[in-house]
Amino acid sequence: MPNVSTKRIVINTSPLLALIAGLNSLDILHEMYDEVIVPNEVVNEITILNSSKFGADIFNNSIFLNKQFEDIEISPFLKNVLDIGEAAVIQSALNREITTVCIDESVARRVARLNGVKVTGSLGIIIKAIKKGKKLDFLDIVNNMRSKNIFLSDRLIKNASAILNSK
């Protein structure tokens, strides 16, 4: 049985790149979680399949990330409804009995929830850090993300701001 007090998360490509765009770093993950697992399929999306190589240097230098270097066997259902990175994130969480994944795409978030896995996203991590006292400027981070072509809808930003401003 895993130690439930250990804060562990499995993270997908989009949130990694969004955090890099917003903060120019992934250190927030190291501060917020005891273990951050990156499946090999996600490692490959960032380091090999990422044609612009945006964020690859920061990702590669983030030595606290638990980067996996072997593909995992993914259930046919997950493979058929999601891209390989999202499927690997959910399957890794299920295999390791990790309760939370970090995924930004809405369909993958729904599939994770259907599989009994809690979901957060890049903005959720930022909000959690700010609520725990980390001095971050939410709107600056959002603007940085958008300037690097990270899609964030106005509705999402409005909802995130409301959560941030709630008690």
N, CA and C atoms as an extended XYZ file, in Angstrom:
501
Properties=species:S:1:pos:R:3:atomname:S:1:resname:S:1:resid:I:1 pbc="F F F"
N         0.848       -1.188        0.000 N   MET     1
C         0.000        0.000        0.000 CA  MET     1
C         0.889        1.245        0.000 C   MET     1
N         0.683        2.182       -0.942 N   PRO     2
C         1.521        3.372       -0.985 CA  PRO     2
C         1.282        4.279        0.223 C   PRO     2
N         2.287        5.050        0.537 N   ASN     3
C         2.193        6.019        1.623 CA  ASN     3
C         1.292        7.158        1.158 C   ASN     3
N         0.098        7.266        1.737 N   VAL     4
C        -0.860        8.262        1.276 CA  VAL     4
C        -0.462        9.689        1.642 C   VAL     4
N         0.448        9.849        2.588 N   SER     5
C         0.871       11.199        2.945 CA  SER     5
C         1.898       11.750        1.953 C   SER     5
N         2.480       10.866        1.151 N   THR     6
C         3.422       11.311        0.130 CA  THR     6
C         2.636       11.941       -1.013 C   THR     6
N         3.033       13.137       -1.387 N   LYS     7
C         2.347       13.830       -2.471 CA  LYS     7
C         3.026       13.455       -3.793 C   LYS     7
N         2.328       12.608       -4.559 N   ARG     8
C         2.863       12.132       -5.829 CA  ARG     8
C         1.900       12.510       -6.945 C   ARG     8
N         2.458       12.753       -8.114 N   ILE     9
C         1.641       13.135       -9.263 CA  ILE     9
C         2.319       12.607      -10.520 C   ILE     9
N         1.502       12.269      -11.511 N   VAL    10
C         1.995       11.913      -12.838 CA  VAL    10
C         1.579       13.062      -13.749 C   VAL    10
N         2.513       13.546      -14.573 N   ILE    11
C         2.246       14.771      -15.339 CA  ILE    11
C         2.412       14.547      -16.840 C   ILE    11
N         1.585       15.246      -17.592 N   ASN    12
C         1.565       15.171      -19.049 CA  ASN    12
C         2.377       16.315      -19.680 C   ASN    12
N         2.538       16.226      -20.985 N   THR    13
C         3.344       17.181      -21.750 CA  THR    13
C         2.826       18.615      -21.651 C   THR    13
N         1.541       18.816      -21.925 N   SER    14
C         0.999       20.184      -21.971 CA  SER    14
C         1.202       20.959      -20.676 C   SER    14
N         0.915       20.385      -19.506 N   PRO    15
C         1.167       21.137      -18.280 CA  PRO    15
C         2.648       21.431      -18.058 C   PRO    15
N         3.511       20.493      -18.423 N   LEU    16
C         4.957       20.756      -18.293 CA  LEU    16
C         5.345       21.969      -19.127 C   LEU    16
N         4.905       21.986      -20.386 N   LEU    17
C         5.257       23.108      -21.266 CA  LEU    17
C         4.583       24.401      -20.828 C   LEU    17
N         3.353       24.314      -20.307 N   ALA    18
C         2.663       25.514      -19.814 CA  ALA    18
C         3.397       26.103      -18.610 C   ALA    18
N         3.832       25.244      -17.690 N   LEU    19
C         4.570       25.736      -16.521 CA  LEU    19
C         5.899       26.350      -16.935 C   LEU    19
N         6.563       25.737      -17.902 N   ILE    20
C         7.818       26.314      -18.404 CA  ILE    20
C         7.535       27.680      -19.033 C   ILE    20
N         6.466       27.773      -19.824 N   ALA    21
C         6.116       29.049      -20.458 CA  ALA    21
C         5.769       30.103      -19.421 C   ALA    21
N         5.036       29.719      -18.397 N   GLY    22
C         4.578       30.680      -17.398 CA  GLY    22
C         5.636       31.097      -16.403 C   GLY    22
N         6.503       30.149      -16.025 N   LEU    23
C         7.459       30.399      -14.938 CA  LEU    23
C         8.929       30.318      -15.365 C   LEU    23
N         9.164       29.844      -16.586 N   ASN    24
C        10.524       29.617      -17.078 CA  ASN    24
C        11.280       28.629      -16.177 C   ASN    24
N        10.517       27.705      -15.583 N   SER    25
C        11.082       26.751      -14.636 CA  SER    25
C        10.034       25.685      -14.320 C   SER    25
N        10.496       24.553      -13.815 N   LEU    26
C         9.590       23.525      -13.301 CA  LEU    26
C         9.757       23.345      -11.798 C   LEU    26
N        10.509       24.230      -11.171 N   ASP    27
C        10.801       24.103       -9.738 CA  ASP    27
C         9.547       24.059       -8.875 C   ASP    27
N         8.474       24.677       -9.322 N   ILE    28
C         7.231       24.671       -8.547 CA  ILE    28
C         6.761       23.237       -8.293 C   ILE    28
N         7.010       22.348       -9.254 N   LEU    29
C         6.619       20.945       -9.078 CA  LEU    29
C         7.412       20.304       -7.948 C   LEU    29
N         8.691       20.629       -7.881 N   HIS    30
C         9.567       20.097       -6.833 CA  HIS    30
C         9.133       20.608       -5.457 C   HIS    30
N         8.645       21.846       -5.431 N   GLU    31
C         8.188       22.445       -4.172 CA  GLU    31
C         6.838       21.889       -3.721 C   GLU    31
N         6.002       21.498       -4.664 N   MET    32
C         4.633       21.092       -4.348 CA  MET    32
C         4.453       19.579       -4.167 C   MET    32
N         5.360       18.789       -4.733 N   TYR    33
C         5.179       17.337       -4.721 CA  TYR    33
C         6.459       16.632       -4.299 C   TYR    33
N         6.274       15.500       -3.618 N   ASP    34
C         7.410       14.667       -3.212 CA  ASP    34
C         7.956       13.889       -4.401 C   ASP    34
N         7.077       13.511       -5.313 N   GLU    35
C         7.496       12.775       -6.500 CA  GLU    35
C         6.666       13.214       -7.688 C   GLU    35
N         7.347       13.555       -8.775 N   VAL    36
C         6.702       13.957      -10.023 CA  VAL    36
C         7.145       12.961      -11.088 C   VAL    36
N         6.210       12.125      -11.520 N   ILE    37
C         6.523       11.063      -12.478 CA  ILE    37
C         6.174       11.525      -13.888 C   ILE    37
N         7.126       11.324      -14.789 N   VAL    38
C         6.943       11.666      -16.190 CA  VAL    38
C         7.113       10.377      -17.000 C   VAL    38
N         6.020        9.825      -17.537 N   PRO    39
C         6.143        8.599      -18.330 CA  PRO    39
C         7.047        8.785      -19.542 C   PRO    39
N         7.656        7.707      -19.989 N   ASN    40
C         8.559        7.756      -21.141 CA  ASN    40
C         7.891        8.355      -22.372 C   ASN    40
N         6.613        8.084      -22.553 N   GLU    41
C         5.893        8.616      -23.701 CA  GLU    41
C         5.861       10.144      -23.664 C   GLU    41
N         5.767       10.717      -22.477 N   VAL    42
C         5.787       12.172      -22.314 CA  VAL    42
C         7.216       12.698      -22.489 C   VAL    42
N         8.182       11.993      -21.927 N   VAL    43
C         9.595       12.367      -22.119 CA  VAL    43
C         9.877       12.481      -23.615 C   VAL    43
N         9.428       11.500      -24.385 N   ASN    44
C         9.660       11.507      -25.833 CA  ASN    44
C         8.949       12.661      -26.522 C   ASN    44
N         7.721       12.987      -26.066 N   GLU    45
C         7.002       14.113      -26.680 CA  GLU    45
C         7.759       15.420      -26.484 C   GLU    45
N         8.387       15.588      -25.351 N   ILE    46
C         9.095       16.842      -25.063 CA  ILE    46
C        10.473       16.870      -25.715 C   ILE    46
N        11.180       15.764      -25.655 N   THR    47
C        12.590       15.780      -26.096 CA  THR    47
C        12.800       15.348      -27.538 C   THR    47
N        11.897       14.538      -28.094 N   ILE    48
C        12.102       14.025      -29.452 CA  ILE    48
C        11.074       14.577      -30.434 C   ILE    48
N         9.799       14.501      -30.083 N   LEU    49
C         8.728       14.871      -31.015 CA  LEU    49
C         8.412       16.359      -31.031 C   LEU    49
N         8.948       17.111      -30.100 N   ASN    50
C         8.720       18.550      -29.971 CA  ASN    50
C         9.574       19.268      -31.013 C   ASN    50
N         8.976       19.571      -32.165 N   SER    51
C         9.757       20.100      -33.288 CA  SER    51
C        10.461       21.419      -32.967 C   SER    51
N         9.856       22.251      -32.128 N   SER    52
C        10.493       23.533      -31.785 CA  SER    52
C        11.486       23.376      -30.643 C   SER    52
N        11.402       22.234      -29.954 N   LYS    53
C        12.247       21.953      -28.783 CA  LYS    53
C        11.995       22.952      -27.649 C   LYS    53
N        10.837       23.656      -27.696 N   PHE    54
C        10.504       24.594      -26.638 CA  PHE    54
C        10.482       23.873      -25.297 C   PHE    54
N        11.204       24.388      -24.337 N   GLY    55
C        11.196       23.870      -22.984 CA  GLY    55
C        12.031       22.636      -22.745 C   GLY    55
N        12.579       22.048      -23.798 N   ALA    56
C        13.339       20.794      -23.646 CA  ALA    56
C        14.548       20.974      -22.735 C   ALA    56
N        15.212       22.111      -22.828 N   ASP    57
C        16.398       22.333      -21.986 CA  ASP    57
C        16.019       22.414      -20.504 C   ASP    57
N        14.968       23.144      -20.197 N   ILE    58
C        14.517       23.250      -18.798 CA  ILE    58
C        14.043       21.883      -18.306 C   ILE    58
N        13.304       21.174      -19.139 N   PHE    59
C        12.839       19.831      -18.781 CA  PHE    59
C        14.031       18.915      -18.495 C   PHE    59
N        14.992       18.902      -19.392 N   ASN    60
C        16.163       18.027      -19.224 CA  ASN    60
C        16.976       18.371      -17.983 C   ASN    60
N        17.008       19.642      -17.602 N   ASN    61
C        17.786       20.078      -16.433 CA  ASN    61
C        17.024       19.953      -15.116 C   ASN    61
N        15.765       19.546      -15.174 N   SER    62
C        14.956       19.383      -13.954 CA  SER    62
C        15.174       17.973      -13.421 C   SER    62
N        16.267       17.822      -12.683 N   ILE    63
C        16.702       16.483      -12.278 CA  ILE    63
C        15.817       15.866      -11.202 C   ILE    63
N        14.970       16.639      -10.562 N   PHE    64
C        14.071       16.106       -9.545 CA  PHE    64
C        12.910       15.326      -10.162 C   PHE    64
N        12.649       15.508      -11.463 N   LEU    65
C        11.570       14.778      -12.122 CA  LEU    65
C        11.932       13.298      -12.200 C   LEU    65
N        10.977       12.444      -11.907 N   ASN    66
C        11.190       11.000      -12.020 CA  ASN    66
C        10.808       10.601      -13.443 C   ASN    66
N        11.774       10.743      -14.357 N   LYS    67
C        11.542       10.459      -15.775 CA  LYS    67
C        11.682        8.960      -16.010 C   LYS    67
N        10.644        8.402      -16.614 N   GLN    68
C        10.652        6.978      -16.943 CA  GLN    68
C        11.256        6.805      -18.334 C   GLN    68
N        12.015        5.734      -18.526 N   PHE    69
C        12.677        5.544      -19.819 CA  PHE    69
C        12.297        4.239      -20.502 C   PHE    69
N        11.159        3.696      -20.079 N   GLU    70
C        10.603        2.528      -20.765 CA  GLU    70
C         9.118        2.768      -20.955 C   GLU    70
N         8.624        2.437      -22.159 N   ASP    71
C         7.192        2.544      -22.407 CA  ASP    71
C         6.461        1.553      -21.518 C   ASP    71
N         5.251        1.897      -21.154 N   ILE    72
C         4.440        0.973      -20.354 CA  ILE    72
C         3.356        0.378      -21.236 C   ILE    72
N         2.810       -0.730      -20.784 N   GLU    73
C         1.681       -1.330      -21.496 CA  GLU    73
C         0.432       -0.535      -21.133 C   GLU    73
N        -0.212       -0.017      -22.153 N   ILE    74
C        -1.374        0.850      -21.961 CA  ILE    74
C        -2.626        0.098      -22.390 C   ILE    74
N        -3.672        0.233      -21.609 N   SER    75
C        -4.922       -0.461      -21.937 CA  SER    75
C        -5.411       -0.019      -23.315 C   SER    75
N        -6.010       -0.950      -24.058 N   PRO    76
C        -6.518       -0.604      -25.395 CA  PRO    76
C        -7.500        0.567      -25.361 C   PRO    76
N        -8.354        0.628      -24.326 N   PHE    77
C        -9.310        1.732      -24.224 CA  PHE    77
C        -8.587        3.075      -24.194 C   PHE    77
N        -7.605        3.210      -23.293 N   LEU    78
C        -6.884        4.480      -23.182 CA  LEU    78
C        -6.165        4.816      -24.485 C   LEU    78
N        -5.553        3.809      -25.110 N   LYS    79
C        -4.836        4.026      -26.378 CA  LYS    79
C        -5.759        4.521      -27.478 C   LYS    79
N        -6.995        4.031      -27.464 N   ASN    80
C        -7.930        4.368      -28.544 CA  ASN    80
C        -8.614        5.712      -28.377 C   ASN    80
N        -8.689        6.228      -27.152 N   VAL    81
C        -9.427        7.483      -26.961 CA  VAL    81
C        -8.529        8.691      -26.682 C   VAL    81
N        -7.257        8.447      -26.378 N   LEU    82
C        -6.356        9.553      -26.019 CA  LEU    82
C        -5.065        9.480      -26.814 C   LEU    82
N        -4.319       10.596      -26.811 N   ASP    83
C        -2.986       10.509      -27.406 CA  ASP    83
C        -2.096        9.700      -26.473 C   ASP    83
N        -0.962        9.278      -26.962 N   ILE    84
C        -0.116        8.340      -26.230 CA  ILE    84
C         0.388        8.910      -24.897 C   ILE    84
N         0.688       10.194      -24.849 N   GLY    85
C         1.171       10.800      -23.607 CA  GLY    85
C         0.097       10.805      -22.529 C   GLY    85
N        -1.102       11.252      -22.891 N   GLU    86
C        -2.208       11.291      -21.935 CA  GLU    86
C        -2.545        9.885      -21.443 C   GLU    86
N        -2.590        8.927      -22.377 N   ALA    87
C        -2.885        7.537      -22.018 CA  ALA    87
C        -1.833        6.992      -21.058 C   ALA    87
N        -0.570        7.296      -21.325 N   ALA    88
C         0.518        6.812      -20.462 CA  ALA    88
C         0.452        7.438      -19.075 C   ALA    88
N         0.054        8.694      -18.998 N   VAL    89
C        -0.068        9.362      -17.696 CA  VAL    89
C        -1.136        8.666      -16.848 C   VAL    89
N        -2.296        8.435      -17.435 N   ILE    90
C        -3.385        7.797      -16.683 CA  ILE    90
C        -3.010        6.363      -16.325 C   ILE    90
N        -2.456        5.620      -17.281 N   GLN    91
C        -2.070        4.235      -17.010 CA  GLN    91
C        -0.993        4.164      -15.931 C   GLN    91
N        -0.029        5.075      -15.967 N   SER    92
C         1.022        5.109      -14.932 CA  SER    92
C         0.420        5.348      -13.553 C   SER    92
N        -0.527        6.273      -13.480 N   ALA    93
C        -1.181        6.559      -12.193 CA  ALA    93
C        -1.925        5.325      -11.690 C   ALA    93
N        -2.632        4.661      -12.573 N   LEU    94
C        -3.371        3.463      -12.181 CA  LEU    94
C        -2.417        2.363      -11.730 C   LEU    94
N        -1.349        2.145      -12.495 N   ASN    95
C        -0.384        1.090      -12.169 CA  ASN    95
C         0.300        1.330      -10.829 C   ASN    95
N         0.583        2.596      -10.513 N   ARG    96
C         1.335        2.945       -9.303 CA  ARG    96
C         0.439        3.354       -8.132 C   ARG    96
N        -0.866        3.272       -8.345 N   GLU    97
C        -1.838        3.684       -7.327 CA  GLU    97
C        -1.625        5.131       -6.887 C   GLU    97
N        -1.364        5.987       -7.869 N   ILE    98
C        -1.212        7.422       -7.627 CA  ILE    98
C        -2.575        8.056       -7.872 C   ILE    98
N        -3.006        8.875       -6.941 N   THR    99
C        -4.387        9.366       -6.974 CA  THR    99
C        -4.606       10.584       -7.867 C   THR    99
N        -3.541       11.297       -8.250 N   THR   100
C        -3.711       12.544       -8.993 CA  THR   100
C        -2.797       12.597      -10.209 C   THR   100
N        -3.368       13.099      -11.319 N   VAL   101
C        -2.586       13.356      -12.529 CA  VAL   101
C        -2.707       14.831      -12.873 C   VAL   101
N        -1.743       15.319      -13.634 N   CYS   102
C        -1.777       16.698      -14.119 CA  CYS   102
C        -1.916       16.646      -15.638 C   CYS   102
N        -3.111       16.989      -16.098 N   ILE   103
C        -3.449       16.977      -17.524 CA  ILE   103
C        -4.262       18.232      -17.802 C   ILE   103
N        -3.976       18.900      -18.911 N   ASP   104
C        -4.723       20.111      -19.255 CA  ASP   104
C        -5.868       19.863      -20.247 C   ASP   104
N        -5.787       18.848      -21.080 N   GLU   105
C        -6.783       18.613      -22.126 CA  GLU   105
C        -8.077       18.067      -21.526 C   GLU   105
N        -9.221       18.626      -21.949 N   SER   106
C       -10.503       18.307      -21.315 CA  SER   106
C       -10.931       16.854      -21.500 C   SER   106
N       -10.762       16.263      -22.670 N   VAL   107
C       -11.185       14.879      -22.884 CA  VAL   107
C       -10.370       13.949      -21.984 C   VAL   107
N        -9.066       14.151      -21.929 N   ALA   108
C        -8.209       13.309      -21.086 CA  ALA   108
C        -8.547       13.488      -19.608 C   ALA   108
N        -8.922       14.686      -19.217 N   ARG   109
C        -9.317       14.929      -17.822 CA  ARG   109
C       -10.571       14.107      -17.491 C   ARG   109
N       -11.537       14.091      -18.429 N   ARG   110
C       -12.749       13.298      -18.223 CA  ARG   110
C       -12.435       11.812      -18.113 C   ARG   110
N       -11.583       11.329      -19.003 N   VAL   111
C       -11.215        9.909      -18.990 CA  VAL   111
C       -10.497        9.563      -17.685 C   VAL   111
N        -9.626       10.426      -17.213 N   ALA   112
C        -8.944       10.181      -15.941 CA  ALA   112
C        -9.970       10.057      -14.812 C   ALA   112
N       -10.916       10.986      -14.765 N   ARG   113
C       -11.944       10.939      -13.714 CA  ARG   113
C       -12.776        9.666      -13.811 C   ARG   113
N       -13.093        9.244      -15.034 N   LEU   114
C       -13.857        8.004      -15.227 CA  LEU   114
C       -13.079        6.793      -14.710 C   LEU   114
N       -11.767        6.912      -14.666 N   ASN   115
C       -10.914        5.840      -14.158 CA  ASN   115
C       -10.598        6.014      -12.674 C   ASN   115
N       -11.280        6.945      -12.018 N   GLY   116
C       -11.122        7.127      -10.578 CA  GLY   116
C        -9.892        7.903      -10.163 C   GLY   116
N        -9.327        8.672      -11.089 N   VAL   117
C        -8.115        9.446      -10.809 CA  VAL   117
C        -8.482       10.926      -10.704 C   VAL   117
N        -7.984       11.593       -9.675 N   LYS   118
C        -8.200       13.034       -9.526 CA  LYS   118
C        -7.329       13.771      -10.551 C   LYS   118
N        -7.783       14.960      -10.918 N   VAL   119
C        -7.096       15.714      -11.961 CA  VAL   119
C        -6.817       17.131      -11.505 C   VAL   119
N        -5.641       17.601      -11.840 N   THR   120
C        -5.317       19.012      -11.739 CA  THR   120
C        -4.692       19.400      -13.077 C   THR   120
N        -4.457       20.688      -13.245 N   GLY   121
C        -3.825       21.165      -14.470 CA  GLY   121
C        -2.736       22.161      -14.123 C   GLY   121
N        -2.164       22.742      -15.142 N   SER   122
C        -1.071       23.693      -14.909 CA  SER   122
C        -1.543       24.865      -14.048 C   SER   122
N        -2.730       25.406      -14.339 N   LEU   123
C        -3.227       26.517      -13.518 CA  LEU   123
C        -3.592       26.053      -12.122 C   LEU   123
N        -4.058       24.827      -11.988 N   GLY   124
C        -4.360       24.277      -10.669 CA  GLY   124
C        -3.128       24.218       -9.785 C   GLY   124
N        -2.001       23.864      -10.370 N   ILE   125
C        -0.746       23.825       -9.614 CA  ILE   125
C        -0.334       25.234       -9.196 C   ILE   125
N        -0.479       26.188      -10.104 N   ILE   126
C        -0.153       27.591       -9.787 CA  ILE   126
C        -1.047       28.080       -8.643 C   ILE   126
N        -2.350       27.826       -8.742 N   ILE   127
C        -3.297       28.258       -7.709 CA  ILE   127
C        -2.944       27.627       -6.365 C   ILE   127
N        -2.680       26.327       -6.375 N   LYS   128
C        -2.330       25.623       -5.133 CA  LYS   128
C        -1.088       26.245       -4.494 C   LYS   128
N        -0.088       26.565       -5.312 N   ALA   129
C         1.146       27.164       -4.791 CA  ALA   129
C         0.883       28.542       -4.189 C   ALA   129
N         0.084       29.350       -4.874 N   ILE   130
C        -0.235       30.688       -4.368 CA  ILE   130
C        -1.014       30.579       -3.058 C   ILE   130
N        -1.989       29.673       -3.008 N   LYS   131
C        -2.798       29.503       -1.784 CA  LYS   131
C        -1.940       28.995       -0.627 C   LYS   131
N        -0.838       28.317       -0.930 N   LYS   132
C         0.064       27.847        0.133 CA  LYS   132
C         1.098       28.919        0.504 C   LYS   132
N         0.975       30.108       -0.100 N   GLY   133
C         1.834       31.211        0.303 CA  GLY   133
C         2.964       31.562       -0.651 C   GLY   133
N         3.086       30.851       -1.758 N   LYS   134
C         4.149       31.171       -2.721 CA  LYS   134
C         3.816       32.500       -3.393 C   LYS   134
N         4.794       33.365       -3.440 N   LYS   135
C         4.602       34.693       -4.034 CA  LYS   135
C         4.734       34.597       -5.556 C   LYS   135
N         3.595       34.507       -6.219 N   LEU   136
C         3.530       34.447       -7.678 CA  LEU   136
C         2.461       35.416       -8.152 C   LEU   136
N         2.688       36.031       -9.312 N   ASP   137
C         1.691       36.916       -9.905 CA  ASP   137
C         0.921       36.114      -10.947 C   ASP   137
N        -0.298       35.719      -10.588 N   PHE   138
C        -1.103       34.854      -11.428 CA  PHE   138
C        -1.278       35.417      -12.835 C   PHE   138
N        -1.644       36.685      -12.953 N   LEU   139
C        -1.890       37.259      -14.281 CA  LEU   139
C        -0.617       37.361      -15.110 C   LEU   139
N         0.523       37.625      -14.483 N   ASP   140
C         1.801       37.611      -15.213 CA  ASP   140
C         2.089       36.223      -15.771 C   ASP   140
N         1.830       35.208      -14.963 N   ILE   141
C         2.063       33.826      -15.398 CA  ILE   141
C         1.151       33.497      -16.580 C   ILE   141
N        -0.123       33.863      -16.472 N   VAL   142
C        -1.075       33.628      -17.562 CA  VAL   142
C        -0.616       34.346      -18.825 C   VAL   142
N        -0.199       35.597      -18.687 N   ASN   143
C         0.273       36.348      -19.853 CA  ASN   143
C         1.518       35.714      -20.459 C   ASN   143
N         2.430       35.220      -19.615 N   ASN   144
C         3.617       34.522      -20.122 CA  ASN   144
C         3.218       33.274      -20.898 C   ASN   144
N         2.264       32.522      -20.354 N   MET   145
C         1.795       31.314      -21.035 CA  MET   145
C         1.200       31.664      -22.396 C   MET   145
N         0.324       32.638      -22.393 N   ARG   146
C        -0.321       33.024      -23.654 CA  ARG   146
C         0.685       33.550      -24.670 C   ARG   146
N         1.697       34.264      -24.204 N   SER   147
C         2.699       34.801      -25.138 CA  SER   147
C         3.518       33.691      -25.794 C   SER   147
N         3.514       32.503      -25.171 N   LYS   148
C         4.234       31.340      -25.731 CA  LYS   148
C         3.243       30.384      -26.410 C   LYS   148
N         2.068       30.913      -26.758 N   ASN   149
C         1.035       30.155      -27.476 CA  ASN   149
C         0.438       28.999      -26.696 C   ASN   149
N         0.408       29.112      -25.386 N   ILE   150
C        -0.322       28.156      -24.565 CA  ILE   150
C        -1.763       28.640      -24.539 C   ILE   150
N        -2.689       27.789      -24.995 N   PHE   151
C        -4.092       28.206      -25.062 CA  PHE   151
C        -4.729       28.150      -23.680 C   PHE   151
N        -5.259       29.276      -23.264 N   LEU   152
C        -6.027       29.388      -22.033 CA  LEU   152
C        -7.257       30.222      -22.371 C   LEU   152
N        -8.424       29.638      -22.236 N   SER   153
C        -9.643       30.376      -22.570 CA  SER   153
C        -9.894       31.458      -21.523 C   SER   153
N       -10.609       32.486      -21.933 N   ASP   154
C       -10.983       33.549      -20.993 CA  ASP   154
C       -11.810       32.973      -19.851 C   ASP   154
N       -12.678       32.008      -20.168 N   ARG   155
C       -13.524       31.377      -19.151 CA  ARG   155
C       -12.666       30.648      -18.116 C   ARG   155
N       -11.653       29.923      -18.575 N   LEU   156
C       -10.766       29.203      -17.664 CA  LEU   156
C       -10.031       30.177      -16.739 C   LEU   156
N        -9.537       31.258      -17.303 N   ILE   157
C        -8.817       32.247      -16.495 CA  ILE   157
C        -9.758       32.900      -15.480 C   ILE   157
N       -10.976       33.192      -15.919 N   LYS   158
C       -11.963       33.780      -15.006 CA  LYS   158
C       -12.279       32.815      -13.860 C   LYS   158
N       -12.491       31.532      -14.184 N   ASN   159
C       -12.782       30.528      -13.164 CA  ASN   159
C       -11.585       30.350      -12.212 C   ASN   159
N       -10.386       30.307      -12.765 N   ALA   160
C        -9.181       30.151      -11.944 CA  ALA   160
C        -9.021       31.356      -11.027 C   ALA   160
N        -9.262       32.557      -11.536 N   SER   161
C        -9.162       33.766      -10.719 CA  SER   161
C       -10.173       33.741       -9.584 C   SER   161
N       -11.377       33.238       -9.867 N   ALA   162
C       -12.411       33.147       -8.819 CA  ALA   162
C       -11.983       32.176       -7.731 C   ALA   162
N       -11.397       31.057       -8.108 N   ILE   163
C       -10.892       30.092       -7.115 CA  ILE   163
C        -9.782       30.726       -6.297 C   ILE   163
N        -8.901       31.430       -6.961 N   LEU   164
C        -7.778       32.075       -6.286 CA  LEU   164
C        -8.251       33.106       -5.278 C   LEU   164
N        -9.323       33.803       -5.608 N   ASN   165
C        -9.820       34.868       -4.740 CA  ASN   165
C       -10.797       34.381       -3.690 C   ASN   165
N       -11.183       33.083       -3.747 N   SER   166
C       -12.092       32.550       -2.733 CA  SER   166
C       -11.298       32.179       -1.478 C   SER   166
N       -11.965       32.081       -0.383 N   LYS   167
C       -11.309       31.739        0.899 CA  LYS   167
C       -11.028       30.269        0.950 C   LYS   167
